[in-house]
């Protein structure tokens, strides 16, 4: 069978040919207990940074004992204790999940078997495909998801994340090198493995408020078609308080959905994949499965499947399943905003004076032009005499609606990014208009009037209003961030860096969906050479460049990266991040997600810089 460590080949041979099933089981269980001695699963940290990370992961989040840490790292227990003391790490210092945070998702560290039973079916479980998804109701409880646990094709068992039966590699005496999850801002994880026959596969995990989006892909780098492609994805419940019952009674199946409830029947874990091969469970582990399948894959091609993991608290599981099905997740390889409930509601636009927690329409009394207005929001914690960072925002073109239901009114009051980035606290939020060529009315398409699209009045209004808001409401002129959606993303550079004076207003920029100079538009000066002259005025300041994802999982950031790789060197500090949603719609920022969490962390860091 080829189980990678001494003695197992003999044990399996004996089981096959001598009928000694109990002997086999005993030998395998002995090897499970002796795993740290054999060293097959030890991942020794390479430096202090790695050691600290894994100790925090193991002890602070997974509540590992010193023996379990030792089994995972290969360090003796004395060294483990000394390192924990040196770094000040203990289980008592587990951080609570922030209210604005998505689900906590961490690489599973190994050292503790993720199963309760049927251990002989998962000898030497490898950690690189296993992630812990912590429940929203208990920061100490987690589901270990093994994605993928196994992959089959017409070639046979093509990959296995533990040792149990032969793969096409163990039959040849080939062992696969260990990998680790790639960790991304906000708690995203990704993994990619390339096999020596040219087959590659990968996984992406994207946490949201109470759900996890999962994607798998398989690439065929061989010279022949791959058929019969399917994967096994295992949700193991050993670490999930209330879900550890080793029986079938608390597990259900509904079409492609696999479900499990706790002892109260009011907390549920639900998973499903599209397309789905089968749903099943193993009570001994205990675990749940909704296993994906894939289309046949021609040479040089890639096939995909997508899944979800949901956590639900409530009385009516049938209603929840109906809600999940109605969300359209099956048709969304990349998450749609309709799947994630917003946790923020933008305050209504009201008349009158600005005040804490109020969003007001403001016309400049000196202009006597009510058709020219901006929108001002003072944070809920605003107090006179205090200083606050300012988020200035430009809206997208409008009216716009696409086939996914994404919308943009094009109006200044339709902006959302600033409120989502701040959560309504700690930042003044100023939404500025684009003005027509005469400067006497707001416009919802580009700036100025066709065909000249003169940005002059828009720029002049910005230069006047931003300093005024800082003077009158305590805005900190050294912490003014410019952001925008779509047209507004382009405006971050086209308007915000149009000349030296306006460029001097900003400390950082957050364009979402489009970037000045990447493609030509209808207005003059949209070519890359003109855009590059504006980009030079960035003068090394930071930009967080955001974009939605392609429906097939592709990155819409690729053209912007290429443009800045070629032309942007030395002009700014560029951070790239996709929103995690497929939508060309800025309302994603009102929903808990890995991208929003990471964007807020980036923003906090920027305003904290001296």
TIDOLO-240912 format. One record per residue (C-alpha): y, z, x. Coordinates in steps of 0.05 Angstrom, whole numbers, plus 32768, in hexadecimal, padded with zeros to 4 digits. Each point is the difference from the previous one (the first is absolute). Example, Ala and Ser with C-alpha at 12.3 -4.5 7.8 and 13.67 -1.06 7.14 Angstrom:
<recs>
7FA6809C80F6 80457FF3801B 
</recs>
This chain:
<recs>
800080008000 8031800A803A 8027803E7FEE 802680048042 7FE78042801D 7FC280188023 7FC380117FD6 80157FDE7FBF 7FDB7FBF800B 7FC080288009 800E802B7FC3 800C7FC47FD3 7FC37FDC801B 7FD6803D7FF0 801D80027FB9 7FF27FB67FF5 7FBA7FFD801A 7FE480467FFC 801A80157FBB 8023803D801D 803D80007FD2 800C804B8008 7FFC7FFB804B 80327FC78000 803080287FD6 7FF9803D802C 800D7FD8803F 803D7FDE7FE3 801D80427FE6 7FF5801E8045 80267FC7801E 803880097FCD 800780488015 7FFD7FED804A 80327FC77FF9 803680228029 7FCD800D8037 7FEA7FB88002 804A7FED8001 7FFA7FC17FD5 803880147FD2 802E80258030 80467FE28004 802380258039 804D7FFD7FFA 801F7FD98039 803F80298008 8027803B7FE4 801F7FD67FCA 7FBD7FE97FE6 7FE480478006 8039801D7FD8 7FFA7FCB7FCA 7FB5800A7FF7 8005804B8001 80347FFD7FC9 7FD57FCF7FD9 7FC1802A8008 801A80477FFA 80417FFB7FD8 7FE77FCD7FCD 7FB480038001 7FF8804A8010 7FCE7FF38038 7FDE80398023 80028003804D 7FB87FE88001 80117FC37FD6 803C7FF0802C 7FD38006803C 7FCD7FD17FE0 80367FCC7FF3 802680048042 7FCB80158033 802C803B8015 7FE080448006 801680347FCE 802880268033 80297FC28011 80097FF37FB6 801B80477FF4 802F7FFB803B 801C7FBD7FE8 800A801A7FB9 8027803B801C 80297FD4802F 80147FD17FC7 800880367FCB 7FCE7FE07FD1 7FD880257FCB 7FE67FF47FBB 8037802D7FE5 80347FCE8016 7FE77FC87FD2 803F7FDC7FE6 80087FF87FB6 80077FBA7FE4 80497FEF7FF6 80147FEF7FB9 80167FBA8014 7FC27FF2802A 7FC67FD37FEF 7FB980198004 7FEF801B8044 7FCE7FD28022 7FE580118046 7FCA7FE6802D 7FC280297FF7 7FF580238043 7FB480058004 7FDF803F8019 7FED80157FB9 7FCF7FD67FD9 80247FE57FC2 7FC180077FD5 7FDF803E7FE3 7FBC7FE07FF7 7FD77FC28012 801680098048 7FC57FD88018 80207FC47FDF 803E8005802C 7FEE80148047 803A80018031 80377FEC7FCE 80377FDC8025 804780167FEF 80257FBE8008 7FF37FE87FB8 800880457FE0 8042801A7FE5 801180407FDB 80287FF87FC1 801C80437FEB 800480107FB7 804480077FDE 7FED80437FE2 7FE58024803D 801A7FF48047 7FBE801B801D 7FD27FD27FD8 7FF07FB98014 7FD37FC57FF2 7FE27FDE803D 7FFF7FB67FF3 7FD47FD5802D 801C7FBA7FFC 7FD77FDB8011 7FC180298006 7FD87FC08006 80077FB47FFC 7FC87FD07FED 7FFE7FB48007 7FCD7FC98002 7FF680158049 7FE780457FEB 802080448006 803D7FEB8027 802280448009 7FED80497FF4 802F803B800C 7FC780308010 7FB87FFD8017 7FCA7FFA7FCB 7FE17FBB8000 80047FC5802F 803B7FD18001 80007FBB801E 801E8022803E 7FD080398009 7FC67FCF7FFA 801E7FDE803E 800F80428024 804B7FF57FF9 802C803D7FF3 80467FF87FE3 803A801F8026 8022803B7FDC 80437FF27FDE 8036802A7FE1 802C7FF57FC3 80447FE2800D 8034802F7FE2 80407FE57FE2 803F80217FE5 7FFA80247FBE 7FB5800D8006 7FE47FB97FFF 7FC07FF38026 7FE27FBF8017 7FC27FEC8027 7FE87FBF801D 7FBE7FF18023 7FE97FBF801F 7FB57FF8800A 7FE47FD9803A 7FE67FC87FD3 80477FF07FE9 7FFF80267FBE 803C802D7FF6 801080327FCA 8039802E7FF0 801880357FD1 804580177FE9 800E80417FDB 804380097FDD 800F80437FDE 802C80087FC3 8011803B7FD4 7FBC800E7FE2 7FD97FC38016 7FE87FDB803D 7FFF7FB48006 7FC77FE4802A 7FF77FBA801C 7FC67FE38027 7FFB7FBC8021 7FC97FDC8024 800E7FC6802F 7FCB7FCD8012 80087FEC8049 7FBA7FE38004 7FED7FB87FF9 7FDB80087FBE 801080187FBB 7FF7804A7FEF 7FE0800D7FBD 7FE9803D7FD9 803A8029801B 800680467FE4 801680438019 7FEF80497FF2 803B802F7FF7 7FED804A7FFA 802C80387FE3 7FE28041801A 801380407FDA 7FE98037802F 804880148010 801A7FFB7FB8 800480447FDF 7FE07FFE7FBA 7FDC7FBD800C 7FC68015802D 7FCB80057FCA 7FC07FDD8018 7FED7FE37FBD 80107FC57FD3 801E80267FC5 80487FFD8019 7FFE7FB68014 800B7FC57FD3 80057FB48003 802B7FD47FD6 7FFA7FB68012 80187FFB8048 801C80477FFF 7FDB803B801F 801980447FEA 7FF4804A8010 801E803E7FE0 800580488017 7FE3803C7FDD 803980047FCF 7FF97FB77FEB 804C7FF88007 80047FE68046 7FE37FBC8010 7FF57FD3803D 7FFB7FB77FED 7FF27FC3802B 7FF57FB67FF5 7FFE7FBF8027 800E7FB77FEE 7FD37FDA8004 7FCA80357FF7 7FB77FFA8015 7FE780417FE0 801280487FEE 7FD280398011 7FFC8047801A 7FD5802D802B 7FFE80477FE6 7FE4801D8040 803B7FEA802B 802680057FCE 80257FBE7FFE 801B7FC97FD3 7FFE7FB5800B 80237FC37FE4 7FEA7FCE8034 80257FBE800B 7FE47FBB8008 80207FC3801F 80017FB57FF4 7FD87FD58030 80287FF4803F 80047FBE8024 80097FFE804C 804780128014 8010801D7FBB 800E80477FE7 7FEA80207FBF 801C803F7FE1 7FF280377FCE 802D80387FE8 7FF580447FE1 8022803E7FE8 7FF4804B8003 802380297FC9 8008804A7FF3 800980157FB8 800F80427FDE 7FFB80007FB5 7FD780077FC1 7FF47FB77FEE 7FDA7FD98035 7FF57FC57FD0 804A7FF87FF7 800B8004804B 7FCC7FCA800D 80217FD47FCC 8043800C8023 7FE37FED8043 7FE17FC17FE4 80417FED7FDE 802780088041 7FE27FBE8017 7FE8801C8043 7FC57FCF8000 80327FC68007 802980248035 7FE07FFF8045 8042801E8015 801A80377FD3 80317FEE7FC8 803880307FEC 7FE080037FBB 7FC68028801E 802A8039801C 8028802E7FD3 8048800A8017 801380478014 804A7FF17FFF 802E7FE97FC8 80457FE78013 803680267FDB 80247FD97FC9 80427FDF8010 803880297FE1 804C7FFD7FFB 802E8033801D 800980228043 7FCA80058035 7FDB80418005 7FBE801D8018 7FC57FDA7FE3 802D7FCD7FDC 7FFE7FB58009 80437FE27FEC 80207FBC7FFB 803F7FFD8029 80387FCC7FFD 803780038034 803F80127FDA 802B7FDB8033 7FDE7FBF7FEE 800980077FB4 7FC27FD47FFA 7FCA80217FD7 7FD17FC6800E 7FFE80188049 7FD980418006 7FCF8026802A 7FD080387FEF 800380458020 7FCD80387FFE 800B8045801D 7FC080268011 7FE9803A7FD5 800E802F803A 80477FE5800C 80368033800D 804A7FF58010 801180088049 7FBB7FEF801A 7FEC7FC28027 7FCA7FD17FE8 7FDF7FC1801B 800F7FC27FD5 7FD17FCA7FE9 80257FBF7FEF 7FD87FCD7FD9 80057FB77FEC 7FD77FE57FC6 7FD47FC27FFB 80107FBF7FDD 7FF97FFE7FB5 7FED7FF87FCA 7FBB7FF9801E 7FBA80097FE3 7FBE7FE6801C 7FBA7FF97FE4 7FEE80468018 8038801E7FD6 802C800F803D 804980027FED 80458002801E 803F80017FD5 802D7FEC8039 803080367FEA 801B8038802B 7FE480347FD0 7FBA7FE28007 7FF7801A8047 7FC88032800D 7FF28006804A 803380368010 7FE8802F7FCA 7FB77FF78013 800F800B804A 8026803F7FF3 7FDD801C7FC3 8044800F7FE4 801080368033 802380068042 80207FBA8000 803C7FE17FDF 7FE97FBE7FE2 80337FC77FFA 7FED7FBE7FE0 80327FC98011 800D7FBE7FDC 80037FB88017 80427FE17FEA 80137FBA7FEB 802E7FD48029 803E801D7FE0 7FE980488008 800C800F7FB6 7FB980077FE6 7FBA80158016 7FCC7FC88006 7FB480037FF7 7FEF7FC4802C 800F8002804A 804B800C800F 803F7FD87FF4 7FF97FBF7FD8 7FD77FC1800C 80017FD7802A 802880268034 7FE580467FF0 803A80228022 7FEB80478014 804780158010 801180287FC1 7FBC80238002 800B80148049 804780187FF3 7FE9802B7FC5 7FCA8020802B 8031800F8039 802E80237FCE 7FCE80277FD5 7FD0801C8035 803680268027 802080177FBF 7FBE801E7FE6 7FF680238042 8047801E7FFD 7FFE80157FB7 7FB980197FF8 7FEB801A8044 7FDB7FC48019 7FF18003804A 801B7FC08020 7FD08008803A 7FC380007FD1 80097FC47FD2 7FC17FD77FF3 80037FBA7FE2 7FC57FE97FD6 7FF17FC97FCF 7FCB7FDB7FD9 7FF47FB58004 80467FE38000 801580468016 7FCF7FFE8039 80217FC1801A 804480207FF3 7FEE80398030 800F7FD08039 80267FC77FDE 803480307FE1 7FF3803F8028 80067FDE8045 80307FC97FEC 80378017802F 800C80388031 8027802C7FCF 7FCC80027FC9 7FC780058032 801F8040801A 7FF580237FBD 7FB480088006 7FD2802D8027 7FBF7FDF7FE7 7FE57FCB7FD0 7FC67FFA7FCF 7FF67FB87FE6 7FC87FF77FCE 7FE37FBB7FF3 80227FC88028 802880008040 803E7FDB8016 7FF07FC28029 7FB67FFB7FF2 800A7FC67FCF 803A7FD57FE7 8020800D7FBD 80347FDB7FD7 803D8024801D 80227FEA8041 7FED8028803E 7FB8800E7FED 7FE57FDB803D 7FDF80288038 80367FF28033 8037801D7FD3 7FD2803A7FEF 7FF4800E804A 804B8007800C 800180357FCA 7FC18021801B 8023800A8043 803080307FDC 7FC5802E7FF0 800A801A8047 7FBF80268007 800180257FBE 7FC0800D7FD8 7FE77FD67FC7 7FC580107FD3 7FE97FBC7FE8 7FD780037FC0 7FDB7FCB7FD8 7FCE7FFB7FC8 7FB97FEA8011 7FE17FBE7FEE 7FCF7FFF7FC6 7FC77FF18031 8014803B802C 80277FD58031 8041801B801E 80417FE17FEA 801F8020803D 7FE17FCD802E 803A7FCD7FFE 80338037800C 7FD8801C803A 7FFB7FBB801F 804B7FF47FF7 801280428021 7FCC7FF98036 80227FBF8013 804980117FF4 8008804B7FF6 7FEC801E8043 803280348016 802A7FFB7FC1 7FE1803A7FD8 7FC980327FF7 7FD37FDE7FCD 7FCB80247FD7 7FD57FD57FD2 7FDC801A7FC3 7FE37FE27FC0 800C80237FBE 7FB680037FEE 800F7FDC7FBF 7FFC7FB77FF0 804080017FD7 80427FDF8010 8022803A7FDC 8025803B801D 7FE480317FCB 7FC5800D802E 802D80328023 7FFF802C7FC2 7FB4800B8008 7FDB802C8031 7FE27FD68037 7FF18000804B 803A7FD0800B 8033802A7FDC 7FEA803E8024 80047FDD8043 80447FE17FEF 801C80457FEF 7FE5801B8042 80217FC68025 8042800E7FDB 7FFE804A8010 7FF57FF08049 803A7FCF8001 8033802F7FE1 7FE98037802F 80107FD8803E 803E80188025 
</recs>
